Structure formats: C-alpha cells, structure tokens
C-alpha cells in the first residue's frame, strides 16, 4: 500500500520504522506502542508474518508486481501493490465494509516488511504473474 493511503499518523509511524530499523535493526518500545495504538490486533500478527519471512515481492519483466503473503494458517494471500486490496475476509469486512481497521494483517505485513527491508524477492515471467493473480489456490 502506498503509505499516503494509510493516513498521516500511520504513514509517519511506518517512516519511523524504516528509519530506526535501517540504522539500528530494532524498534523502540514507544514505537511499538504507537503502532499498536494505530493498528491494533493486526500488528502482532503482521510482525509474526514478517519474522517468518512470509512476504514475497513478486516482479515480472514488464514491471508489474504484487506481494504474496503467507498467513498464519499457511494460506497464501495475493496483495496488490496499491495496498487497496487483500482477499482475506478481515480486509473485506473490517476494513472495507465496517471501516473498523485501516488494513488487515497481510497488508500491514507488506508495509512493515518494506520498511524493515525484510521482503523476499521473486522474479517471474509475465505469464506466471498473471497465473498468480488468477490462481484459485490462493485465498479469495
């Protein structure tokens, strides 16, 4: 997700994560507390996904890209680069319908992995990327 779409406070917190993590490889207790205040229960689950190296940035020769996120159940979620979509039910109900959460744990994991430099990288053909988008085996 483009950080600008998360809101000012959330965006600033992710910038701070990137700054602290790139220079010190840690997040302060104050920063973790602020992240918890903004993202709630999604934070711990997102950090767990990042710790498990569960976020892969997939790119193709045409320049298209997406993120594959391995959820806590082992299910694979395809998150779009805009951050405006994740196929999980939490994103649909809590984020889109009820507006109770800024993002789901999968989208937040993408943002945190980017900020922490913890993305796995995978290059695929354009056809393979289309296959990933159309794959019925990923969560829908």
N, C-alpha and C positions, 0 to 999 in steps of 0.2 A: 504494500500500500504506500502510496506517496504520503510522506509524513504530513503534508499540509492538510490531508483529508482526515486526520485523526483529531484535530483540534489543537489549539495553541498550547495548552498545558501538556498534553500528551506528546506533542511534537518536541517541545523543549526537553522533556524528560528523555526521549529517545536520543536527542542530540547529546545530552549529558552522558547517557550510557555509552555512546560512541566515543566521546572524549575521554571519559575515565577508563573505559575498557581498553582503548587503543594505547593509552600511556601506562596504565598500571595493571591491566588484566584483572580488575576486580570492580565491584560496585559497592559503594558505601551503604551502610545501614539506612542512612537518611534517604538515599536514592531508592533503595529497595522499598522503603516505607511509602515514599511518594508514588512509586509505580503501583504498589498495592492499592493505594487510595484511588488511583485513576482506573486501573484495570481490574481490580477485584480478584475474584477467584480464578480468572484466566491467567494471571501472572505466574503462579507456581507451576501450573500445568505447562505453560509456554516455556518456562525456563527448563523444565524437565525434558521437553522435546528438544530444545537446543543442546542440552547436556548430552543427550543420546545421539547427537549428530543427525537429527531427524528432519532437517530442512535441506533440500537439494534445489539449487538453481539450475534449471534446465534451459539450455540455449540451442538455437539452430543456426545454420549458415545464413538464413535470411534476416537474422537479427531478432526474430521473435523469441520470447522467453516466457517461462512460467516457473512456479515453485511447486515442488512435491513435498508434502509434509506427512510424516508418519505419525499418526495419532497415538494416544496412549493405549488404544486397543490393538494397534498394529495396522489399522486401516489406513490406506493411502488417500490423501486429500490433495486435489489439484487447486492451488490458489493462484489467482490471476495477479499479474504484476501491479495492477492498479490498486489492489487490496480491496476492491469493491465487491469481491465475491469469494466465498468458500462454500463448498457443497454440504457442509455439516448442518445438522438440524439446529444447533445453537445459533449459528450465524443467521439462519433463516428466521427463527422465532425471537431470540433475544436481541439481535442487532437490527434486523430489517423490520420485523412486524411490531414488536413491543418497544423498540428503542431503549432497552434497558442496559445495553452494553455497547461500547464503541466498536469492539471487534470480538471475534472468537479466539480461542487459544491457538488455532492454527495460523491465522493471520498475524496475531501478535508474535508467535514464534518466528515467522518470517522477518518481521521488523526487528526483533531482538537479535536474530542470527545475523542480519545485515549489519546492525550497529556493533555487534561483538566480533565481527569478522569470522563467523562460525558457519558460513554456508558451505555445503558440499557443492561441487560443481560437476555438471554432466553435459556433454555436448552430444546432440543427436541430429539426425537428418530432419529436414522439414516434414517429411512423411511420418517419421517417428513422433515428432512433436504433435502433429495432428492426431495420430493414434492415441497419444497420451490424453489429449483433450476429449477424444471420443470414447475412450476406454470405459466400458461398463463395469470393470472390476474395481475402479476407484470409486470412492464414496460419491454418491449423487444425492 
